Amino acid sequence: MDVWPGYSNEQATTSQKGKGKGKAKTERAENPWCYPILEDGSLGAATLKKRGARFEWTFASEGHSDYKLVAPDGPVEVFPPTRPRPWRGPKVTELQRAEQGAHFLRTFYPDIDIQAELIREEIAEDSRAAHKLGHDDPYVGNMVDVSSFHVSRKNMAYVVFPMGETNRQLNMSPLVVQPKAKVDVKPLATPVFTFDTPIQQIVASPHAVEVGKNKPVPTLGVRTMGSTTFLQIKLAVNKASFAVEPSPLVTVQRADIGDRHAVDIAISPVNPFVGYIVNDAGQVYRCSAPEGRKLIEQVHACDFTTRSLYRIAVSEARQMVLTVSETYASLVDLRAGKRAHQLHSVNQPDVVLTSVESIGDDRMIRLVSSDEILWIDERNSRRPLLAIKHGREFDTTLRSFTRTMISSPLTFLTSRRNSLVTVYDVSRASDNLVYMHEPPHALSPVLHPDGPHLGYAFYQQPTLAGSKHLSIFQLSNRGSMSLLNLQRVHNDTAPETPTARRTRGDWSEAVKKLGDEAEAARPDLGPVAGKAHIVVDLQYAYQKLFVDRKEPDLAAESEAVYDTLERVPSFWQDTDVPVEHGLTMFDIAMRSGPEPVDASRNDWFTGSALDCAAGHRALVQGQIPREQLVRSTPWHLDISPLVRRTIPELKRDPQGTLECLTRYDLADGPDRTAASYRRENEARSQVALDLSLACDVLVPKRPGQNPISTFDEDMLNISRSTEAMSLAELEPPPVNFGFLRPIPKEDANGQPIVPEDSTDPTKSVVPLGVRLLLQEWDVGTNPYEYVYRDPYDDTAEPPARTQRPMKPFTPAQKEAQSSMEMGVAGQNQMQRPPAIASSTPRAPPAIAASQPVVPRKPLVAARSHDVLVPPSSPRVLPSGTQKGRSTPFPPPSQDLMASTQVLPGPHGGRPAPAKKKPVKKRLGGF
C-alpha cells in the first residue's frame, strides 16, 4: 500500500539531564509528524514519483477534478414549522440576576439571610453550566434521516423527523421522484407514532434491497430522553396512500444499559435485526429481537466511568463497531471477541474527537475531530493516510457524511450550530495515493435564515448510486423541513436557464393549518408568565366615580348628621361591643352613624355620615361635641402636634385649615365649569373634616389599671406568694400589657419561644431584666424622678429625693409620656413584700478565747432583687438610674468557714518540725 512519507513510530517527548559539574543541560526531542496534514494555502505532503525514466515531485493537494456541484433550483421549504417561536429572555447581567434573586428571597423568605455574594456565585455557576451544556451537550444527535427500501418492485423512501410542540410525534412523509431525478416531498400532517418523551436522535437502517420473509427488515432507531425504541416499518393495506405503520421491536430502558443514559445509536442491516447503543460511560450494548424476544448484551466496556462524548458506527458488511470517545477511536471486531483495537488517539489538550463514519466501499474510515478530518485505512490503521484542517471553532457537533457521486466519494462536513456545509473531494487515485482533488468549498445554505438547527439527512436514489444527483434535507429548530437538490456536472457544462424558483412546496389544507397554528401560538412559560402583563379595565370605576354621580338628598344627609352628633357624647354608654383598643373621633363618628353603603377594607376610605355638606358645616360652626366626648372618656390624648409635623396645613381652627388647603386648588381658567369648582370645595372641606377628626385618640380604660384577674391568675398569685415566703428563688411576676400587646415569636411547630433566662415556660415572654425594672415602677410616673427605697428598712428615714436638673416638659415630651402610659402596664409593687431569709452567709462563732473579739456585723435584710441572685454568684451592682443603699463592708470574696485552730501562732500549738541536717557545700576542686 502506497502512503505519503512520514514517521510511523510515535515517541513521547524525553528530557535528559547532563552529567558532571555545573548547571544541568536539558535536551528536548520534538515529536516527529506521523501523517500528512493539509491546511488551506499549504502544499502539504510530498513524495518523489517515477514517471518514465525520471522522478518528479508530487503533492497531496495537486489533484484536479473535472466536476462541480450546482443547485439548479435552490432550497425549498417542504414542511411548515410546528412549534412556536422561541421565547427570548431579557438580556440581564449576572449582577442584575443576583439582585433579582436576593429581592425574591427577601420578599418571600424574610427569615433566611443569604449573602448577595453567595447568590452571585451560584448564578455565575449556573450560567457557566448552562453555557457548557448548550455547546458541549453529549446527548444531542441528528434528528432527521431518510428510510428507503424496495418492495413490490418499487423503491419507497420516507423522510423521518419529529413534529409537534414538544418533539414527541414522529412524522414519516414520503419522497416523490420527479423528472430529471429531482426529489420532492409529499408532506403528511398526521404523525405515525407518539413517544412519551421528546425525541433526541433518529437513525434509519441502510437501504433494504428486498423486503419479505427471511429478508432484512427496514427499521428505525429513535432515542428519546426516557428510552430508546427500535421500530419495524410496515406498509399499510392501501399502498397507494404511501401510509406506513411502524411497530416497536425492542424498547431499551435506562436500567438495561447499566443505569446510564444513551448518547448514540446505530443499526446494522443484517438478518435478524441488530441495533447498537452506547451510554454516557462508553459501554456498547447490542440489541436484537430473535423470535420476538428482547435480547440485550454488552459487547464493549470502557475504562472510563465519567460522563463524556461517545459516538458509534457499524460496518455494513461485517460485524464491526467503531467507537469514539473524546480522546480515543477504537475498532471492535465482534467476530474475534470483544477486545477493542485502537485506531487513533488525540494528545492535544484542546482537541476532541466528535464523530466517525462506518467503513465504506473503499475501506476508508472518516474520523472527525474539533481540529481536522482524518482518512484512515482499516487494513493499516497504525497512522492516518491523510488529514485536512477544517479551520472551524471548537464544536462537538461536527459530523461528516460521505456519498459517492460519479464514482468519486464526496465528504460533507456539517454542524448543528450553523448551516455551513463544507465539501471535501478526497479519494484514492490510480497510484494508490490519497489526494485532495479540489480545494474545500461551501454549499449554498439549505435553511434560511442561518443558525442552529436539528440536523441533516443526505439521500441518493439506490438505483442511481454513483450518479450525479443528491438531495439534502435540513430540519430547523421550529420543525420546518427544507430541501436542496444538488447535481454534479462537468466544468464545461453551460449553466441552465434560470426559471421561476419556488420557496415552498405544495401543501394540503391540513399541513397549512399546522403552520398557521404554529405561527399563532406562543411559548408556554407557566403560571409565572401570566403576571408579566395583565390588562385591567377601570372604565367602570371612573364612570361610577366621576360620571354617574347622583345628586345627594340634602334633607336625608342633614338628618343623618344630626342623629350622629347626638349619639357621639354617649358613645361609651350606648355601645354593646367591647372596645379593646383606642379609637379616634373619626372611628366614633363612623360607629355612631348608619352602616355605610360602600364598605371598604380601610375605614378611612369608607367614610362616615359626616362626609357631606351638613357635616362640613357642623365642623366650621363648632357643633361637633368634642369636649363632651372627652369629658366622658376615661383617657384622652391629643395628637394634633404630631399630625402637624406631617401636614403643616392643619391649624387649630377649621377655618384656618380650609384657607391653607386652598394652595392645592386648580388654576382658574375659562374652561373650568361650575361643577369643577363645586367638587373642589367639597374635596377641601372633606380633607379638613378628616384631619380634624383624626387628632384625638380616646381609650375606654385608663392605662396602668390592673386588668380583672381570672381564677387561674389568682391561683398563680397565691402560689407565687407562697414561693416568696420560702427560701427558693423567686422570679418577678409577668408583665400585663394594656392596649399595645407584643406578638411572641413562634418556632417551626407553632409554639411560642420562651427566653432562656425563664425557668417556667408558662410565664411571660418578657425577658428577666425587663421584669426586674418594671416591678418597681408605677405606670404613669416620671422615670427620671425614680428613687430606690428599701422595702425592708422600717427604721431608716426615706432618703431625700434627688432629682436631676430638668427642663420643663415640652408638648412633645408630654405626648411621649402619655404614649408610654398607654403602652405597658406593670404590676404595682408598693405593698411591703414578705420577709425572706437573708442570702448573706452568717459569721461563724468564736472557738477559743484567744481569738480577738470583733464586734459582730448587724444582719442586713435581703432586698427584693437580692433574692433572685444565687448565694454563690457575685452581688449585682445597682443600676445608674436609681440610688441604692450602701453597706458598711464590701461582700466577702469567698465563703466563711469555722476555724479549727486551737492556739494562736503560726503552728497553732503543734510542735515545730525537726530541722534537717545542713548539707556541706562543695568548695571546689577534686
Solvent accessible surface area in square Angstrom, and as a share of the most:
residue,aa,sasa,rsa
1,M,112,0.50
2,D,73,0.38
3,V,53,0.30
4,W,3,0.01
5,P,64,0.40
6,G,34,0.33
7,Y,89,0.34
8,S,57,0.37
9,N,99,0.51
10,E,115,0.51
11,Q,109,0.49
12,A,80,0.62
13,T,69,0.40
14,T,78,0.46
15,S,80,0.52
16,Q,118,0.52
17,K,161,0.68
18,G,41,0.39
19,K,203,0.86
20,G,69,0.67
21,K,207,0.88
22,G,71,0.69
23,K,189,0.80
24,A,57,0.45
25,K,156,0.66
26,T,98,0.57
27,E,115,0.52
28,R,175,0.64
29,A,54,0.42
30,E,126,0.57
31,N,94,0.48
32,P,58,0.37
33,W,146,0.51
34,C,18,0.11
35,Y,26,0.10
36,P,5,0.03
37,I,70,0.35
38,L,2,0.01
39,E,103,0.46
40,D,137,0.71
41,G,84,0.81
42,S,53,0.34
43,L,112,0.56
44,G,36,0.35
45,A,9,0.07
46,A,28,0.21
47,T,30,0.18
48,L,96,0.48
49,K,54,0.23
50,K,124,0.52
51,R,146,0.53
52,G,67,0.65
53,A,99,0.77
54,R,194,0.71
55,F,127,0.53
56,E,70,0.31
57,W,157,0.55
58,T,10,0.06
59,F,42,0.18
60,A,0,0.00
61,S,35,0.22
62,E,98,0.44
63,G,23,0.22
64,H,144,0.64
65,S,13,0.08
66,D,68,0.35
67,Y,70,0.27
68,K,80,0.34
69,L,28,0.14
70,V,52,0.30
71,A,27,0.21
72,P,32,0.20
73,D,45,0.23
74,G,7,0.07
75,P,37,0.23
76,V,14,0.08
77,E,42,0.19
78,V,2,0.01
79,F,2,0.01
80,P,2,0.01
81,P,19,0.12
82,T,16,0.09
83,R,21,0.08
84,P,18,0.11
85,R,142,0.52
86,P,76,0.48
87,W,140,0.49
88,R,197,0.72
89,G,35,0.33
90,P,103,0.64
91,K,204,0.87
92,V,54,0.31
93,T,82,0.47
94,E,75,0.33
95,L,87,0.43
96,Q,84,0.37
97,R,85,0.31
98,A,2,0.02
99,E,102,0.46
100,Q,108,0.48
101,G,22,0.21
102,A,5,0.04
103,H,126,0.56
104,F,104,0.43
105,L,42,0.21
106,R,148,0.54
107,T,76,0.44
108,F,131,0.54
109,Y,108,0.41
110,P,101,0.63
111,D,142,0.74
112,I,88,0.45
113,D,141,0.73
114,I,57,0.29
115,Q,128,0.57
116,A,36,0.28
117,E,99,0.44
118,L,89,0.44
119,I,17,0.09
120,R,98,0.36
121,E,111,0.50
122,E,106,0.48
123,I,24,0.12
124,A,14,0.11
125,E,93,0.41
126,D,80,0.41
127,S,31,0.20
128,R,142,0.52
129,A,57,0.44
130,A,62,0.48
131,H,116,0.52
132,K,123,0.52
133,L,89,0.44
134,G,64,0.61
135,H,71,0.32
136,D,44,0.23
137,D,31,0.16
138,P,8,0.05
139,Y,36,0.14
140,V,41,0.24
141,G,12,0.12
142,N,18,0.09
143,M,10,0.05
144,V,0,0.00
145,D,35,0.18
146,V,17,0.10
147,S,1,0.01
148,S,13,0.08
149,F,5,0.02
150,H,45,0.20
151,V,24,0.14
152,S,73,0.47
153,R,229,0.84
154,K,113,0.48
155,N,54,0.28
156,M,15,0.07
157,A,11,0.09
158,Y,0,0.00
159,V,0,0.00
160,V,0,0.00
161,F,2,0.01
162,P,0,0.00
163,M,5,0.02
164,G,14,0.13
165,E,104,0.47
166,T,74,0.43
167,N,22,0.11
168,R,82,0.30
169,Q,59,0.26
170,L,0,0.00
171,N,0,0.00
172,M,2,0.01
173,S,0,0.00
174,P,2,0.01
175,L,18,0.09
176,V,60,0.35
177,V,79,0.46
178,Q,71,0.31
179,P,114,0.72
180,K,151,0.64
181,A,22,0.17
182,K,46,0.19
183,V,6,0.04
184,D,17,0.09
185,V,13,0.07
186,K,98,0.42
187,P,13,0.08
188,L,51,0.25
189,A,23,0.18
190,T,100,0.58
191,P,41,0.26
192,V,41,0.24
193,F,55,0.23
194,T,69,0.40
195,F,14,0.06
196,D,134,0.70
197,T,41,0.24
198,P,40,0.25
199,I,5,0.02
200,Q,37,0.16
201,Q,10,0.04
202,I,2,0.01
203,V,25,0.15
204,A,14,0.11
205,S,11,0.07
206,P,47,0.30
207,H,60,0.27
208,A,7,0.06
209,V,115,0.66
210,E,73,0.33
211,V,43,0.25
212,G,41,0.40
213,K,182,0.77
214,N,125,0.64
215,K,89,0.38
216,P,47,0.29
217,V,50,0.29
218,P,3,0.02
219,T,1,0.01
220,L,0,0.00
221,G,0,0.00
222,V,0,0.00
223,R,2,0.01
224,T,11,0.06
225,M,110,0.49
226,G,39,0.37
227,S,27,0.17
228,T,3,0.02
229,T,11,0.06
230,F,0,0.00
231,L,0,0.00
232,Q,38,0.17
233,I,7,0.04
234,K,104,0.44
235,L,39,0.20
236,A,17,0.13
237,V,150,0.86
238,N,91,0.47
239,K,109,0.46
240,A,82,0.63
241,S,53,0.34
242,F,48,0.20
243,A,38,0.29
244,V,10,0.06
245,E,100,0.45
246,P,15,0.09
247,S,43,0.27
248,P,72,0.45
249,L,59,0.29
250,V,3,0.02
251,T,50,0.29
252,V,2,0.01
253,Q,87,0.39
254,R,108,0.39
255,A,84,0.65
256,D,49,0.25
257,I,4,0.02
258,G,45,0.44
259,D,92,0.48
260,R,72,0.26
261,H,71,0.32
262,A,15,0.12
263,V,1,0.00
264,D,10,0.05
265,I,5,0.03
266,A,9,0.07
267,I,9,0.05
268,S,10,0.06
269,P,41,0.26
270,V,53,0.30
271,N,80,0.41
272,P,76,0.48
273,F,22,0.09
274,V,19,0.11
275,G,0,0.00
276,Y,6,0.02
277,I,0,0.00
278,V,2,0.01
279,N,0,0.00
280,D,7,0.04
281,A,2,0.02
282,G,4,0.04
283,Q,47,0.21
284,V,0,0.00
285,Y,17,0.07
286,R,56,0.20
287,C,0,0.00
288,S,14,0.09
289,A,19,0.15
290,P,32,0.20
291,E,166,0.74
292,G,75,0.72
293,R,137,0.50
294,K,103,0.43
295,L,81,0.40
296,I,40,0.20
297,E,62,0.28
298,Q,65,0.29
299,V,2,0.01
300,H,29,0.13
301,A,64,0.49
302,C,31,0.19
303,D,136,0.71
304,F,98,0.41
305,T,96,0.56
306,T,96,0.56
307,R,128,0.47
308,S,21,0.14
309,L,8,0.04
310,Y,10,0.04
311,R,32,0.12
312,I,11,0.06
313,A,10,0.08
314,V,15,0.08
315,S,5,0.03
316,E,105,0.47
317,A,93,0.72
318,R,78,0.28
319,Q,87,0.39
320,M,13,0.06
321,V,1,0.01
322,L,3,0.01
323,T,15,0.09
324,V,3,0.02
325,S,14,0.09
326,E,65,0.29
327,T,53,0.31
328,Y,92,0.35
329,A,1,0.01
330,S,19,0.12
331,L,18,0.09
332,V,1,0.00
333,D,37,0.19
334,L,26,0.13
335,R,145,0.53
336,A,92,0.71
337,G,32,0.31
338,K,119,0.50
339,R,219,0.80
340,A,35,0.27
341,H,104,0.46
342,Q,89,0.39
343,L,10,0.05
344,H,25,0.11
345,S,32,0.21
346,V,22,0.13
347,N,129,0.66
348,Q,107,0.47
349,P,130,0.82
350,D,115,0.60
351,V,19,0.11
352,V,20,0.11
353,L,1,0.00
354,T,2,0.01
355,S,10,0.06
356,V,17,0.10
357,E,28,0.13
358,S,36,0.23
359,I,12,0.06
360,G,32,0.30
361,D,156,0.81
362,D,55,0.28
363,R,108,0.39
364,M,3,0.01
365,I,1,0.00
366,R,8,0.03
367,L,2,0.01
368,V,0,0.00
369,S,2,0.01
370,S,8,0.05
371,D,39,0.20
372,E,13,0.06
373,I,0,0.00
374,L,1,0.00
375,W,0,0.00
376,I,1,0.00
377,D,0,0.00
378,E,26,0.12
379,R,133,0.49
380,N,41,0.21
381,S,12,0.08
382,R,191,0.70
383,R,31,0.11
384,P,3,0.02
385,L,7,0.03
386,L,0,0.00
387,A,0,0.00
388,I,5,0.03
389,K,55,0.23
390,H,23,0.10
391,G,74,0.71
392,R,44,0.16
393,E,151,0.68
394,F,89,0.37
395,D,8,0.04
396,T,14,0.08
397,T,26,0.15
398,L,2,0.01
399,R,93,0.34
400,S,3,0.02
401,F,19,0.08
402,T,25,0.15
403,R,72,0.26
404,T,58,0.34
405,M,0,0.00
406,I,52,0.27
407,S,106,0.68
408,S,21,0.14
409,P,23,0.14
410,L,2,0.01
411,T,0,0.00
412,F,0,0.00
413,L,0,0.00
414,T,5,0.03
415,S,2,0.01
416,R,48,0.17
417,R,71,0.26
418,N,52,0.27
419,S,4,0.03
420,L,76,0.38
421,V,2,0.01
422,T,17,0.10
423,V,1,0.01
424,Y,5,0.02
425,D,2,0.01
426,V,1,0.00
427,S,16,0.10
428,R,65,0.24
429,A,34,0.26
430,S,120,0.77
431,D,32,0.16
432,N,74,0.38
433,L,14,0.07
434,V,4,0.02
435,Y,18,0.07
436,M,21,0.10
437,H,34,0.15
438,E,38,0.17
439,P,100,0.63
440,P,50,0.31
441,H,65,0.29
442,A,58,0.45
443,L,22,0.11
444,S,58,0.37
445,P,54,0.34
446,V,2,0.01
447,L,16,0.08
448,H,121,0.54
449,P,119,0.75
450,D,88,0.46
451,G,18,0.17
452,P,87,0.54
453,H,3,0.01
454,L,17,0.08
455,G,3,0.02
456,Y,4,0.01
457,A,3,0.03
458,F,12,0.05
459,Y,18,0.07
460,Q,32,0.14
461,Q,27,0.12
462,P,39,0.24
463,T,101,0.59
464,L,66,0.33
465,A,82,0.63
466,G,25,0.24
467,S,27,0.17
468,K,81,0.34
469,H,36,0.16
470,L,4,0.02
471,S,4,0.03
472,I,0,0.00
473,F,0,0.00
474,Q,0,0.00
475,L,0,0.00
476,S,13,0.08
477,N,69,0.35
478,R,38,0.14
479,G,0,0.00
480,S,10,0.06
481,M,1,0.00
482,S,6,0.04
483,L,5,0.02
484,L,0,0.00
485,N,24,0.13
486,L,6,0.03
487,Q,26,0.12
488,R,6,0.02
489,V,21,0.12
490,H,73,0.33
491,N,62,0.32
492,D,125,0.65
493,T,67,0.39
494,A,78,0.61
495,P,127,0.80
496,E,106,0.47
497,T,115,0.67
498,P,110,0.69
499,T,103,0.60
500,A,108,0.84
501,R,149,0.54
502,R,101,0.37
503,T,104,0.61
504,R,145,0.53
505,G,14,0.13
506,D,128,0.66
507,W,36,0.13
508,S,62,0.40
509,E,135,0.60
510,A,55,0.42
511,V,1,0.00
512,K,93,0.39
513,K,126,0.54
514,L,40,0.20
515,G,9,0.08
516,D,94,0.49
517,E,91,0.41
518,A,5,0.04
519,E,87,0.39
520,A,85,0.66
521,A,44,0.34
522,R,208,0.76
523,P,47,0.29
524,D,125,0.65
525,L,78,0.39
526,G,35,0.34
527,P,122,0.77
528,V,117,0.67
529,A,37,0.29
530,G,48,0.46
531,K,162,0.68
532,A,90,0.69
533,H,149,0.67
534,I,118,0.60
535,V,124,0.71
536,V,104,0.60
537,D,118,0.61
538,L,100,0.50
539,Q,114,0.51
540,Y,168,0.64
541,A,42,0.32
542,Y,123,0.47
543,Q,64,0.29
544,K,105,0.44
545,L,104,0.52
546,F,112,0.46
547,V,96,0.55
548,D,85,0.44
549,R,122,0.45
550,K,189,0.80
551,E,144,0.65
552,P,77,0.49
553,D,91,0.47
554,L,119,0.59
555,A,75,0.58
556,A,54,0.42
557,E,43,0.19
558,S,24,0.16
559,E,111,0.50
560,A,29,0.23
561,V,1,0.00
562,Y,124,0.47
563,D,59,0.31
564,T,1,0.00
565,L,20,0.10
566,E,133,0.60
567,R,131,0.48
568,V,3,0.02
569,P,33,0.20
570,S,40,0.26
571,F,17,0.07
572,W,37,0.13
573,Q,123,0.55
574,D,94,0.49
575,T,47,0.27
576,D,138,0.72
577,V,106,0.61
578,P,110,0.69
579,V,25,0.14
580,E,124,0.56
581,H,95,0.42
582,G,25,0.24
583,L,2,0.01
584,T,35,0.20
585,M,6,0.03
586,F,4,0.02
587,D,32,0.17
588,I,1,0.00
589,A,3,0.02
590,M,32,0.14
591,R,111,0.41
592,S,8,0.05
593,G,14,0.14
594,P,86,0.54
595,E,149,0.67
596,P,40,0.25
597,V,144,0.83
598,D,97,0.50
599,A,82,0.64
600,S,57,0.37
601,R,248,0.90
602,N,75,0.39
603,D,67,0.35
604,W,110,0.39
605,F,157,0.66
606,T,24,0.14
607,G,14,0.14
608,S,19,0.12
609,A,23,0.18
610,L,1,0.01
611,D,42,0.22
612,C,15,0.09
613,A,56,0.44
614,A,8,0.06
615,G,0,0.00
616,H,25,0.11
617,R,116,0.42
618,A,3,0.03
619,L,18,0.09
620,V,69,0.40
621,Q,104,0.46
622,G,61,0.59
623,Q,92,0.41
624,I,26,0.13
625,P,17,0.11
626,R,81,0.30
627,E,97,0.44
628,Q,92,0.41
629,L,0,0.00
630,V,32,0.19
631,R,176,0.64
632,S,41,0.27
633,T,13,0.07
634,P,67,0.42
635,W,15,0.05
636,H,52,0.23
637,L,22,0.11
638,D,55,0.29
639,I,36,0.18
640,S,10,0.07
641,P,47,0.29
642,L,94,0.47
643,V,25,0.14
644,R,60,0.22
645,R,162,0.59
646,T,112,0.65
647,I,54,0.27
648,P,83,0.52
649,E,15,0.07
650,L,6,0.03
651,K,87,0.37
652,R,215,0.78
653,D,73,0.38
654,P,34,0.21
655,Q,88,0.39
656,G,14,0.14
657,T,1,0.01
658,L,29,0.14
659,E,110,0.49
660,C,40,0.24
661,L,15,0.07
662,T,62,0.36
663,R,174,0.64
664,Y,137,0.52
665,D,49,0.25
666,L,118,0.59
667,A,91,0.71
668,D,114,0.59
669,G,34,0.32
670,P,139,0.88
671,D,134,0.69
672,R,43,0.16
673,T,84,0.49
674,A,78,0.60
675,A,52,0.41
676,S,33,0.21
677,Y,83,0.32
678,R,125,0.46
679,R,98,0.36
680,E,29,0.13
681,N,74,0.38
682,E,72,0.32
683,A,50,0.39
684,R,41,0.15
685,S,23,0.15
686,Q,76,0.34
687,V,69,0.40
688,A,1,0.00
689,L,0,0.00
690,D,16,0.09
691,L,15,0.07
692,S,31,0.20
693,L,4,0.02
694,A,21,0.16
695,C,11,0.07
696,D,3,0.02
697,V,24,0.14
698,L,0,0.00
699,V,0,0.00
700,P,38,0.24
701,K,84,0.36
702,R,116,0.42
703,P,20,0.12
704,G,27,0.26
705,Q,95,0.42
706,N,98,0.50
707,P,60,0.38
708,I,168,0.85
709,S,52,0.34
710,T,80,0.46
711,F,150,0.62
712,D,107,0.56
713,E,80,0.36
714,D,59,0.30
715,M,97,0.43
716,L,78,0.39
717,N,62,0.32
718,I,104,0.53
719,S,60,0.39
720,R,29,0.11
721,S,60,0.39
722,T,80,0.46
723,E,68,0.31
724,A,10,0.08
725,M,127,0.57
726,S,47,0.30
727,L,143,0.71
728,A,56,0.43
729,E,100,0.45
730,L,35,0.17
731,E,25,0.11
732,P,5,0.03
733,P,19,0.12
734,P,26,0.17
735,V,13,0.08
736,N,42,0.22
737,F,53,0.22
738,G,22,0.21
739,F,31,0.13
740,L,109,0.54
741,R,167,0.61
742,P,72,0.45
743,I,160,0.81
744,P,57,0.36
745,K,161,0.68
746,E,109,0.49
747,D,65,0.34
748,A,112,0.87
749,N,127,0.65
750,G,39,0.37
751,Q,110,0.49
752,P,69,0.44
753,I,91,0.46
754,V,45,0.26
755,P,32,0.20
756,E,180,0.81
757,D,63,0.33
758,S,14,0.09
759,T,121,0.70
760,D,44,0.23
761,P,95,0.60
762,T,118,0.69
763,K,41,0.17
764,S,22,0.14
765,V,52,0.30
766,V,13,0.07
767,P,66,0.42
768,L,44,0.22
769,G,40,0.39
770,V,64,0.37
771,R,3,0.01
772,L,52,0.26
773,L,121,0.60
774,L,30,0.15
775,Q,26,0.12
776,E,53,0.24
777,W,40,0.14
778,D,45,0.23
779,V,30,0.17
780,G,28,0.26
781,T,66,0.38
782,N,19,0.10
783,P,57,0.36
784,Y,117,0.44
785,E,64,0.29
786,Y,61,0.23
787,V,10,0.06
788,Y,10,0.04
789,R,120,0.44
790,D,25,0.13
791,P,45,0.28
792,Y,26,0.10
793,D,38,0.20
794,D,103,0.53
795,T,132,0.77
796,A,46,0.36
797,E,150,0.67
798,P,105,0.66
799,P,62,0.39
800,A,81,0.63
801,R,136,0.50
802,T,76,0.44
803,Q,98,0.43
804,R,147,0.54
805,P,139,0.87
806,M,76,0.34
807,K,174,0.74
808,P,118,0.74
809,F,72,0.30
810,T,65,0.38
811,P,95,0.60
812,A,43,0.33
813,Q,90,0.40
814,K,114,0.48
815,E,31,0.14
816,A,59,0.46
817,Q,51,0.23
818,S,27,0.17
819,S,53,0.34
820,M,99,0.44
821,E,28,0.12
822,M,27,0.12
823,G,11,0.10
824,V,49,0.28
825,A,9,0.07
826,G,9,0.09
827,Q,49,0.22
828,N,83,0.43
829,Q,73,0.32
830,M,140,0.63
831,Q,148,0.66
832,R,142,0.52
833,P,35,0.22
834,P,54,0.34
835,A,87,0.67
836,I,32,0.16
837,A,61,0.47
838,S,33,0.21
839,S,41,0.27
840,T,52,0.30
841,P,69,0.43
842,R,186,0.68
843,A,62,0.48
844,P,55,0.35
845,P,105,0.66
846,A,89,0.69
847,I,97,0.49
848,A,29,0.22
849,A,110,0.86
850,S,56,0.36
851,Q,66,0.29
852,P,107,0.67
853,V,146,0.84
854,V,111,0.64
855,P,122,0.77
856,R,189,0.69
857,K,85,0.36
858,P,99,0.62
859,L,116,0.58
860,V,64,0.37
861,A,51,0.39
862,A,8,0.06
863,R,24,0.09
864,S,34,0.22
865,H,35,0.16
866,D,7,0.04
867,V,24,0.14
868,L,33,0.16
869,V,27,0.15
870,P,56,0.35
871,P,111,0.70
872,S,108,0.70
873,S,40,0.26
874,P,115,0.72
875,R,94,0.34
876,V,87,0.50
877,L,151,0.75
878,P,67,0.42
879,S,53,0.34
880,G,86,0.83
881,T,111,0.65
882,Q,43,0.19
883,K,116,0.49
884,G,28,0.26
885,R,113,0.41
886,S,107,0.69
887,T,69,0.40
888,P,97,0.61
889,F,121,0.50
890,P,111,0.70
891,P,84,0.53
892,P,70,0.44
893,S,121,0.78
894,Q,139,0.62
895,D,107,0.56
896,L,95,0.47
897,M,165,0.74
898,A,63,0.49
899,S,49,0.32
900,T,128,0.74
901,Q,72,0.32
902,V,107,0.62
903,L,95,0.47
904,P,88,0.56
905,G,43,0.41
906,P,131,0.82
907,H,84,0.38
908,G,8,0.08
909,G,54,0.52
910,R,161,0.59
911,P,124,0.78
912,A,76,0.59
913,P,102,0.64
914,A,100,0.77
915,K,196,0.83
916,K,191,0.81
917,K,181,0.77
918,P,117,0.73
919,V,134,0.77
920,K,195,0.83
921,K,179,0.76
922,R,189,0.69
923,L,180,0.90
924,G,57,0.55
925,G,53,0.51
926,F,249,1.04
